[in-house]
Amino acid sequence: MHATAVAVLASDAAARAAGEPLGVPVVAAPAEALVLLVSTPKGLALQVTGADAPGPVVVELVKGKVGWRKRHGASPRDPLCRALGLHKGTRTVVDATAGLLVDSMALVNAGLEVTAVERAPVVHALQRDAVKRAGGVPGLTLVLGDAIELLRAWQGSARAPDAVLVDPMYDDERSSVAPKEMRALRLAVGADVDGAALVTAARACARSRVVVKRSRHAPPLVPAPSYAHEGRTTRFDVYLRA
């Protein structure tokens, strides 16, 4: 019998309460899933199963890297902020692949209004739990859904953002996401097979620009970016709206 990709344990009441309304399957034993949505003292988490599995992955908005940036502020000169055009008047951003909310929170801390879209129900559950534990995050709106469909629906409407950020799952290991988090996300979410279609929908919707986050040595996700901001390990490809 093949293991379910991601599930909650029948014995974990808190995780079941968060996951069942989102359609997360319930299993009787850890071996029946590759990744479990679990409740921990630190909050909801993703736990890879198996003997050599690392510890649980929690979305943390108060402590750690995200918390530090919140306390010390985010500079508009940050490469991501510059790529998204904060210095050019960008005020609203859709993070179309929100994940663990690291980039979304950096943009909120820089003063932007961010809509964080996530299509994986278990990851969305972690996001909601993190925002609740943080006591709310002004400027951040969480949305569960397919970003391609949402961007197409928002095109030309008041919901259309100034800019869209696309951060597809890297297909190599040169990622800003720690290996433990990357492993859990890959198992829970799966491979990105529609990244180019997402960029196309984003370019039709964004009022100003689309930014695609890439590993520094990876080819552009779609051809001919207008320009790029490069760092030591990460590159931001910018596609300006004509």
BAFI-3210 file (N, C-alpha, C; in Angstrom, 3 decimals, decimal comma, padded with zeros to 6 digits):
// residues 242
n [1|2|3|4|5|6|7|8|9|10|11|12|13|14|15|16|17|18|19|20|21|22|23|24|25|26|27|28|29|30|31|32|33|34|35|36|37|38|39|40|41|42|43|44|45|46|47|48|49|50|51|52|53|54|55|56|57|58|59|60|61|62|63|64|65|66|67|68|69|70|71|72|73|74|75|76|77|78|79|80|81|82|83|84|85|86|87|88|89|90|91|92|93|94|95|96|97|98|99|100|101|102|103|104|105|106|107|108|109|110|111|112|113|114|115|116|117|118|119|120|121|122|123|124|125|126|127|128|129|130|131|132|133|134|135|136|137|138|139|140|141|142|143|144|145|146|147|148|149|150|151|152|153|154|155|156|157|158|159|160|161|162|163|164|165|166|167|168|169|170|171|172|173|174|175|176|177|178|179|180|181|182|183|184|185|186|187|188|189|190|191|192|193|194|195|196|197|198|199|200|201|202|203|204|205|206|207|208|209|210|211|212|213|214|215|216|217|218|219|220|221|222|223|224|225|226|227|228|229|230|231|232|233|234|235|236|237|238|239|240|241|242]
n.u [000,849|000,580|001,922|000,079|000,567|000,471|-000,919|-003,063|-002,778|-005,097|-005,116|-004,217|-005,679|-005,691|-004,315|-006,003|-008,307|-007,463|-006,739|-008,754|-011,030|-009,874|-009,625|-007,587|-006,339|-007,041|-005,119|-004,228|-001,714|001,726|003,297|001,620|001,689|003,701|004,326|003,326|000,793|001,148|000,547|002,482|004,395|005,293|003,529|001,410|002,806|004,820|005,751|008,097|007,944|009,456|012,539|014,926|014,106|014,093|013,489|010,285|008,695|007,943|006,015|007,259|006,712|007,397|009,762|013,195|014,551|012,592|011,301|013,432|013,858|011,452|011,599|013,807|013,268|012,763|014,740|014,058|015,975|016,649|017,368|015,127|012,975|013,681|013,639|010,923|010,015|009,608|010,767|009,780|007,149|005,545|003,002|001,221|001,350|001,180|002,122|002,658|003,406|003,458|004,356|006,447|006,175|008,329|009,330|006,964|006,606|008,920|008,291|005,946|007,064|008,515|006,614|004,669|001,502|000,451|-000,734|-000,836|-000,665|-001,449|-001,504|-001,413|-003,164|-002,218|000,065|-001,076|-002,586|-000,523|000,390|-001,859|-001,987|000,441|000,074|-002,009|-000,726|001,050|-000,540|-001,885|-001,199|-000,864|-001,416|-000,985|-002,589|-003,962|-004,537|-006,094|-005,692|-005,497|-002,988|-002,782|-005,422|-006,599|-005,180|-005,909|-008,623|-008,510|-007,452|-007,417|-009,163|-010,090|-008,670|-006,299|-002,816|-000,021|002,404|003,674|005,040|006,865|008,001|009,149|009,482|012,768|014,745|017,154|019,682|020,547|019,310|017,598|016,077|016,230|017,583|015,935|013,380|012,964|012,849|010,515|008,588|008,789|007,894|005,309|004,070|004,882|006,353|007,017|005,230|003,966|005,088|005,828|003,333|002,173|003,717|002,971|000,222|000,559|001,900|-000,084|-001,807|-000,559|-000,061|002,285|004,753|006,364|008,121|010,462|011,832|014,912|017,370|020,754|022,252|020,439|018,516|016,404|012,954|010,940|011,464|013,530|013,643|013,154|015,210|017,630|018,176|020,980|022,212|024,439|023,620|021,079|018,834|016,844|014,580|013,179|010,181|008,859|005,765|004,388]
n.v [-001,197|002,199|005,061|007,861|011,220|013,477|013,844|013,712|012,454|010,234|010,217|012,705|015,279|018,135|018,713|017,392|018,966|021,278|020,363|018,710|020,352|021,413|019,353|017,511|014,250|011,637|009,426|006,295|005,554|006,695|005,636|005,523|007,840|010,218|012,708|014,315|016,414|017,907|018,575|020,566|021,743|024,216|024,944|024,264|021,884|020,519|017,212|015,094|011,648|008,494|006,721|008,253|010,857|014,455|016,995|018,582|021,021|024,308|027,249|030,280|033,431|035,237|034,649|033,745|034,041|035,514|036,876|038,431|040,202|041,526|042,896|044,560|045,862|046,177|046,939|049,214|049,038|046,444|043,658|042,152|043,875|046,041|044,805|044,317|046,853|048,766|051,262|052,455|052,952|050,727|049,222|047,208|043,685|040,427|037,468|034,753|032,182|031,335|029,696|029,229|031,793|033,529|035,420|036,882|038,060|039,626|041,555|042,663|043,777|045,757|047,572|047,010|045,971|042,755|039,934|036,664|033,784|030,388|027,086|024,566|022,814|021,944|023,507|026,021|025,758|025,750|028,369|029,910|029,156|030,196|032,973|033,357|032,680|034,762|036,842|038,144|039,771|042,765|044,006|041,676|039,242|036,087|033,583|030,704|028,784|028,208|029,894|030,593|030,488|032,393|034,774|035,123|035,610|038,001|039,778|042,947|043,978|045,518|043,991|043,414|043,380|045,663|044,369|041,023|038,276|035,408|032,386|029,643|026,145|025,282|023,343|022,363|022,105|024,552|026,561|029,142|028,211|026,183|022,831|020,981|022,212|022,419|019,726|018,823|020,507|019,798|017,144|017,489|019,313|018,769|018,682|021,682|022,134|023,876|026,375|028,211|028,792|030,054|032,380|033,578|034,107|035,850|038,013|038,996|039,992|041,674|045,107|046,535|044,928|041,651|039,500|036,959|034,606|033,033|030,386|031,407|030,432|029,215|028,852|031,436|031,284|031,844|033,153|036,065|038,188|041,559|042,728|041,829|041,310|040,369|038,217|036,571|033,891|033,916|035,032|037,637|037,777|040,209|041,170|043,590|045,295|045,994]
n.w [000,000|-000,867|000,763|002,009|000,882|002,679|005,922|008,873|012,202|013,662|016,403|017,167|018,314|018,150|015,765|013,979|014,224|012,975|010,439|009,230|008,358|006,102|004,420|004,856|004,918|007,353|009,273|010,835|011,742|011,841|009,728|007,572|006,129|004,298|005,281|008,256|009,601|012,590|016,089|018,225|021,100|020,211|018,271|015,366|013,089|010,390|010,066|008,917|008,255|009,272|010,036|009,915|009,979|010,153|012,711|013,623|011,455|011,885|011,271|012,098|013,325|015,240|016,626|015,807|012,432|010,980|013,063|014,026|011,899|011,980|014,411|013,995|011,697|008,130|005,361|002,712|000,799|000,568|-001,536|-002,486|-001,944|-003,560|-006,071|-006,301|-006,542|-004,502|-004,159|-006,352|-006,026|-005,490|-003,591|-003,006|-002,906|-004,237|-002,889|-004,495|-003,992|-001,152|001,021|003,808|004,692|004,867|002,934|002,556|005,096|005,262|003,370|004,432|006,761|005,577|004,986|003,077|001,681|001,791|000,088|000,785|-000,924|-000,854|-001,978|-000,871|001,477|004,051|004,503|004,467|006,797|008,714|008,335|009,152|011,835|012,745|012,401|014,193|016,619|016,684|017,318|015,324|012,181|010,960|007,703|006,367|004,458|004,367|001,945|000,813|-001,986|-005,585|-007,128|-009,826|-010,823|-009,118|-009,703|-012,355|-011,982|-010,568|-012,344|-013,784|-011,909|-008,726|-006,988|-008,200|-007,837|-007,281|-007,714|-008,239|-006,569|-007,313|-006,219|-007,066|-006,191|-005,690|-007,936|-007,276|-004,705|-003,841|-002,026|-000,210|001,793|004,649|004,754|006,220|006,273|003,505|002,709|004,024|002,840|000,127|000,158|001,144|-000,583|-003,180|-006,516|-008,414|-011,202|-012,812|-012,967|-015,029|-016,178|-014,011|-013,826|-016,229|-015,750|-013,624|-014,833|-016,454|-014,606|-012,658|-011,905|-012,226|-012,113|-012,195|-010,097|-010,079|-008,031|-007,984|-007,847|-007,961|-010,123|-011,757|-014,786|-016,283|-015,342|-017,149|-020,461|-021,132|-018,944|-017,763|-016,285|-013,731|-010,222|-008,496|-005,944|-003,589|-003,566|-004,563|-007,121|-008,436|-010,878|-012,861|-014,343|-016,135|-016,453|-019,558]
ca.u [000,000|001,348|001,641|-000,492|001,604|000,402|-002,122|-003,032|-003,038|-006,396|-004,914|-003,774|-006,933|-005,473|-003,990|-007,216|-009,210|-006,966|-006,591|-009,950|-011,827|-009,162|-009,603|-006,387|-006,748|-006,733|-004,554|-004,123|-000,319|002,644|003,811|000,643|001,865|005,080|004,434|002,179|000,482|001,139|000,541|003,668|004,368|005,594|002,473|001,247|004,062|004,948|006,726|008,425|007,963|010,588|013,540|015,956|013,431|014,461|012,446|009,125|008,845|006,911|006,094|007,496|006,681|007,797|011,156|014,010|014,921|011,474|011,114|014,521|013,606|010,316|012,047|014,813|012,792|013,283|015,158|013,594|017,115|016,765|017,238|013,763|012,134|014,021|013,154|009,470|009,707|009,172|011,263|009,064|005,746|004,790|002,398|000,501|002,049|000,706|003,133|001,873|003,899|003,796|005,167|006,656|005,907|009,555|009,323|005,770|006,844|009,916|007,606|005,079|007,916|008,962|005,491|003,793|000,300|000,786|-001,667|-000,029|-001,466|-000,883|-002,463|-001,338|-003,939|-001,462|000,935|-001,982|-002,913|000,623|000,391|-002,917|-001,586|001,517|-000,514|-002,762|000,233|001,680|-001,520|-002,293|-000,147|-001,426|-000,796|-000,865|-003,833|-003,722|-005,544|-005,898|-006,217|-004,566|-002,613|-003,062|-006,852|-006,885|-004,637|-006,760|-009,874|-008,259|-006,937|-008,226|-010,089|-009,482|-007,794|-005,025|-001,758|001,036|003,448|003,496|006,268|006,779|009,185|008,894|010,358|014,031|014,989|018,471|019,813|021,061|018,099|017,651|015,313|017,064|017,270|014,816|012,154|012,812|012,433|009,105|007,754|008,775|007,041|003,929|003,522|005,211|007,165|006,370|005,166|003,229|005,703|005,760|001,943|001,942|004,324|002,124|-000,958|001,003|002,222|-001,337|-002,565|000,167|-000,129|003,616|005,841|006,420|009,473|010,631|012,998|015,601|018,749|021,583|022,767|019,354|018,053|015,119|011,799|010,406|012,512|013,649|013,295|013,574|016,534|017,714|018,989|021,692|022,920|025,440|023,000|019,727|018,641|015,462|014,290|012,092|009,435|008,071|004,517|004,543]
ca.v [000,000|003,433|006,017|009,157|012,254|014,224|013,473|013,935|011,247|010,191|010,448|014,094|016,032|019,521|018,721|017,018|020,121|022,233|019,787|018,103|021,301|021,695|018,140|016,709|012,893|011,155|008,079|005,698|005,371|007,557|004,989|005,642|009,123|010,695|013,879|014,492|017,674|017,525|019,648|020,560|022,877|025,456|025,212|023,248|021,637|019,414|016,236|014,010|010,363|007,637|006,601|009,285|012,131|015,576|017,455|019,231|022,332|025,241|028,611|031,127|034,835|036,069|034,363|033,330|034,985|036,418|037,733|039,406|041,246|042,323|043,780|045,506|046,540|045,733|048,088|049,283|048,747|044,992|043,290|041,743|045,072|046,817|044,091|044,481|048,242|049,585|052,617|052,956|053,156|049,493|049,210|045,946|042,549|039,058|036,412|033,684|030,889|031,914|028,756|029,458|033,224|034,295|036,586|037,683|038,850|040,649|042,626|043,341|044,578|046,906|048,479|046,655|045,173|041,482|038,815|035,441|032,713|029,049|026,098|023,333|023,040|021,775|024,668|027,105|025,553|026,231|029,826|030,434|028,936|031,136|034,313|033,345|032,726|036,085|037,854|038,878|040,463|043,811|044,102|040,350|038,510|034,715|033,058|029,333|028,603|028,100|031,263|030,855|030,797|033,639|035,911|035,316|036,215|039,365|040,606|044,101|044,352|046,208|043,046|043,282|044,022|046,357|043,417|039,624|037,524|033,970|031,690|028,213|025,227|025,074|021,963|021,957|022,267|025,875|027,253|029,914|027,463|025,161|021,488|020,352|022,810|022,075|018,328|018,728|021,167|019,021|015,977|017,895|020,119|018,175|019,479|022,754|021,764|024,914|027,662|029,123|029,236|030,994|033,655|034,156|034,669|036,983|039,148|039,556|040,570|042,703|046,447|047,072|043,986|040,323|039,127|035,512|034,295|031,866|030,114|032,325|029,807|028,586|029,654|032,095|030,396|032,175|033,913|037,514|039,151|042,932|042,800|040,945|041,660|039,155|038,106|035,507|032,595|034,112|036,033|038,070|038,159|041,205|041,297|044,809|045,338|046,917]
ca.w [000,000|-000,940|001,831|001,653|000,913|003,931|006,657|010,309|012,971|014,323|017,840|017,401|018,224|017,738|014,338|013,259|014,211|011,986|009,110|008,639|007,558|004,859|003,618|005,078|005,309|008,692|009,259|012,162|012,140|011,086|008,526|006,496|005,447|004,156|006,156|009,140|010,257|014,001|017,081|019,070|022,036|019,501|017,318|014,323|012,395|009,454|010,540|007,995|008,950|008,957|011,098|009,830|009,732|011,017|013,607|013,021|010,827|012,348|010,766|013,263|012,939|016,372|016,939|014,674|011,380|010,680|014,222|014,076|010,898|012,435|015,485|013,533|010,506|006,832|004,579|001,318|-000,070|000,461|-002,958|-002,812|-001,960|-004,754|-007,245|-006,357|-006,883|-003,373|-004,419|-007,531|-005,697|-005,201|-002,255|-002,803|-003,504|-004,044|-002,810|-005,117|-003,494|000,148|001,794|005,232|004,931|005,096|002,049|002,850|006,293|004,934|002,651|005,409|007,622|004,796|004,841|001,969|001,913|001,147|000,038|000,723|-001,506|-000,682|-002,475|-000,085|002,694|005,296|004,673|004,849|008,210|009,476|008,250|010,005|013,221|013,059|012,537|015,449|017,720|016,673|017,702|014,124|011,427|010,099|006,387|005,759|004,225|003,938|001,025|000,366|-003,331|-006,694|-007,487|-011,242|-010,940|-008,406|-010,451|-013,532|-011,513|-010,085|-013,433|-014,156|-010,836|-007,596|-006,290|-008,909|-007,052|-008,017|-008,081|-007,847|-006,307|-007,586|-005,722|-007,272|-005,472|-006,401|-008,342|-006,789|-003,262|-003,514|-001,635|001,022|002,781|005,265|004,227|006,918|005,772|002,095|002,606|004,420|001,839|-001,113|000,341|001,386|-001,679|-004,464|-007,429|-009,166|-012,619|-013,549|-012,655|-016,180|-016,286|-012,922|-014,213|-017,282|-015,097|-012,816|-015,720|-016,959|-013,496|-011,931|-012,511|-012,473|-012,368|-011,594|-009,692|-009,915|-007,209|-008,540|-007,489|-008,757|-011,348|-012,510|-015,927|-016,036|-015,411|-018,478|-021,140|-021,315|-017,897|-018,059|-015,671|-012,565|-009,057|-008,107|-004,686|-003,593|-003,863|-005,077|-008,160|-008,615|-012,255|-012,868|-015,597|-016,055|-017,246|-020,690]
c.u [000,882|000,933|001,006|000,594|001,613|-000,930|-002,005|-003,332|-004,404|-006,272|-004,515|-004,963|-006,735|-005,161|-005,206|-008,169|-008,778|-007,001|-007,846|-010,805|-011,186|-009,025|-008,358|-006,805|-006,313|-006,225|-004,392|-002,689|000,595|003,116|002,864|000,763|003,346|005,355|003,167|002,033|000,295|001,044|001,764|003,556|004,635|004,505|002,302|002,538|003,892|006,048|006,910|008,507|009,191|011,660|014,552|015,370|013,951|013,275|011,335|009,441|007,656|007,098|006,171|007,607|007,162|009,270|011,925|014,256|013,821|011,249|012,186|014,272|012,437|010,748|012,979|014,399|013,441|013,591|014,550|014,707|017,386|016,557|015,831|012,848|012,417|013,512|011,652|009,047|009,191|009,586|010,577|007,561|004,924|004,285|001,671|001,190|001,261|001,928|002,427|002,290|004,386|004,607|005,230|006,590|007,163|009,569|008,117|006,006|007,907|009,254|006,645|005,907|008,496|007,823|004,541|002,561|000,459|-000,380|-000,850|-000,912|-000,743|-001,917|-002,430|-002,069|-003,139|-000,532|000,103|-002,378|-001,779|000,670|-000,646|-002,563|-000,508|000,988|-001,298|-001,823|000,917|000,729|-002,006|-001,110|-000,805|-000,674|-000,653|-002,229|-003,480|-004,873|-005,160|-006,506|-005,110|-004,253|-002,908|-004,521|-007,187|-006,387|-005,457|-008,074|-009,685|-007,802|-007,910|-009,200|-009,349|-008,542|-006,442|-003,937|-000,815|002,070|003,088|004,877|005,998|008,094|008,953|009,881|011,617|014,192|016,428|018,541|020,314|019,899|018,325|016,860|016,187|016,647|016,074|013,488|011,896|012,320|010,953|008,200|007,675|007,855|005,573|003,290|003,755|006,006|006,334|006,399|004,480|003,790|005,594|004,340|001,603|002,526|003,487|000,882|-000,593|001,278|000,966|-002,091|-001,866|000,114|001,249|004,632|005,601|007,877|009,507|011,934|013,610|016,916|019,647|022,030|021,682|018,970|016,753|013,962|011,043|011,404|012,393|013,111|013,813|014,956|016,511|018,538|019,651|022,320|023,911|024,847|021,657|019,711|017,160|015,289|013,049|011,495|008,522|006,844|004,691|003,595]
c.v [001,243|004,372|007,277|010,218|012,970|013,943|013,938|012,608|011,333|010,528|011,878|015,027|017,446|019,623|018,345|018,197|021,143|021,672|019,271|019,094|021,641|020,451|017,296|015,321|012,551|009,723|007,592|005,614|006,244|006,952|005,109|006,958|009,454|011,861|013,960|015,947|017,340|018,766|019,472|021,709|024,216|025,841|024,070|023,106|020,553|018,498|015,144|012,719|009,548|007,721|007,738|010,676|013,219|015,998|018,196|020,623|023,201|026,577|029,534|032,590|035,763|035,886|034,064|034,442|035,993|037,383|038,796|040,548|042,128|043,321|044,864|046,261|045,995|046,953|048,063|048,990|047,247|044,588|042,873|042,949|045,916|046,131|044,280|045,932|049,076|051,038|053,249|053,088|051,917|049,530|047,899|044,834|041,279|038,150|035,144|032,295|031,106|030,987|029,076|030,929|034,055|035,558|037,474|038,593|039,917|041,836|043,385|044,257|045,793|047,878|048,177|045,896|043,881|040,508|037,555|034,290|031,382|028,020|024,781|023,538|022,914|022,958|025,885|026,980|026,025|027,756|030,437|030,290|029,929|032,546|034,420|033,445|034,078|037,187|038,695|039,572|041,503|043,897|042,781|039,690|037,123|034,232|031,625|029,191|028,476|029,499|031,582|031,258|032,128|034,847|036,178|035,995|037,667|040,304|041,719|044,572|045,109|045,301|042,898|044,030|044,836|045,358|042,020|039,007|036,044|033,332|030,190|027,370|024,991|023,600|021,548|022,283|023,650|026,791|028,031|029,229|026,336|023,779|020,830|020,887|022,428|020,649|018,179|019,340|020,362|017,820|016,363|018,546|019,456|019,132|020,586|022,394|022,837|026,303|028,664|029,657|030,245|032,361|034,349|034,803|035,895|038,210|039,781|040,311|041,759|044,044|046,961|046,022|042,635|040,044|037,623|035,265|032,993|031,624|030,883|031,723|029,126|029,459|030,369|031,115|030,602|033,117|035,417|038,357|040,535|043,210|041,896|041,603|040,378|039,292|036,971|034,160|032,720|035,202|036,368|038,565|039,045|041,299|042,507|044,713|046,370|048,089]
c.w [000,000|000,173|001,251|001,760|002,249|004,600|008,095|011,003|013,647|015,805|018,181|017,217|017,710|016,249|013,504|013,156|013,185|010,578|008,463|007,859|006,215|003,986|003,773|005,559|006,732|008,587|010,688|012,658|011,291|009,771|007,331|005,730|005,336|005,091|006,985|009,532|011,731|014,880|017,980|020,069|021,367|018,502|016,337|013,527|011,350|009,966|009,499|008,793|008,536|010,023|011,093|009,639|010,665|011,877|012,886|012,489|011,219|011,642|011,981|012,829|014,048|016,698|015,657|013,676|011,096|011,833|014,341|013,098|011,302|013,495|014,983|012,270|009,246|005,989|003,182|000,317|-000,182|-001,007|-003,349|-002,897|-003,198|-006,018|-007,416|-006,557|-005,736|-003,575|-005,628|-007,272|-005,459|-003,764|-001,966|-003,571|-003,234|-004,009|-003,254|-004,662|-002,067|001,059|003,274|005,616|005,175|004,238|002,317|004,045|006,067|004,250|003,558|006,299|006,911|004,502|003,710|002,454|001,105|001,240|-000,202|000,271|-001,339|-001,119|-001,708|001,237|003,976|005,551|005,070|006,326|009,105|009,483|009,192|011,475|013,636|013,264|013,843|016,643|017,815|017,103|016,542|013,476|010,533|008,782|005,670|005,668|003,694|003,063|000,660|-001,020|-004,347|-007,205|-008,947|-011,418|-010,273|-009,176|-011,714|-013,138|-011,097|-011,186|-013,778|-013,102|-009,742|-006,819|-006,989|-008,145|-007,927|-008,534|-007,592|-007,663|-006,540|-007,141|-005,856|-006,486|-006,284|-006,744|-008,061|-005,311|-002,871|-003,176|-000,363|002,129|003,318|004,794|004,896|006,397|004,319|001,924|002,941|003,365|000,551|-001,002|000,473|000,163|-003,029|-005,345|-008,066|-010,647|-013,459|-013,265|-013,799|-016,365|-015,190|-013,261|-015,293|-016,686|-014,273|-013,681|-016,289|-015,871|-012,853|-012,658|-012,935|-012,894|-011,712|-011,276|-009,449|-009,168|-007,699|-007,818|-008,456|-010,090|-012,179|-013,707|-015,572|-016,182|-016,718|-019,138|-020,947|-020,167|-018,268|-017,486|-014,447|-011,467|-008,575|-006,734|-004,760|-003,984|-004,567|-006,134|-008,254|-010,051|-012,271|-014,262|-015,460|-016,935|-018,345|-020,544]
res [m|h|a|t|a|v|a|v|l|a|s|d|a|a|a|r|a|a|g|e|p|l|g|v|p|v|v|a|a|p|a|e|a|l|v|l|l|v|s|t|p|k|g|l|a|l|q|v|t|g|a|d|a|p|g|p|v|v|v|e|l|v|k|g|k|v|g|w|r|k|r|h|g|a|s|p|r|d|p|l|c|r|a|l|g|l|h|k|g|t|r|t|v|v|d|a|t|a|g|l|l|v|d|s|m|a|l|v|n|a|g|l|e|v|t|a|v|e|r|a|p|v|v|h|a|l|q|r|d|a|v|k|r|a|g|g|v|p|g|l|t|l|v|l|g|d|a|i|e|l|l|r|a|w|q|g|s|a|r|a|p|d|a|v|l|v|d|p|m|y|d|d|e|r|s|s|v|a|p|k|e|m|r|a|l|r|l|a|v|g|a|d|v|d|g|a|a|l|v|t|a|a|r|a|c|a|r|s|r|v|v|v|k|r|s|r|h|a|p|p|l|v|p|a|p|s|y|a|h|e|g|r|t|t|r|f|d|v|y|l|r|a]
***
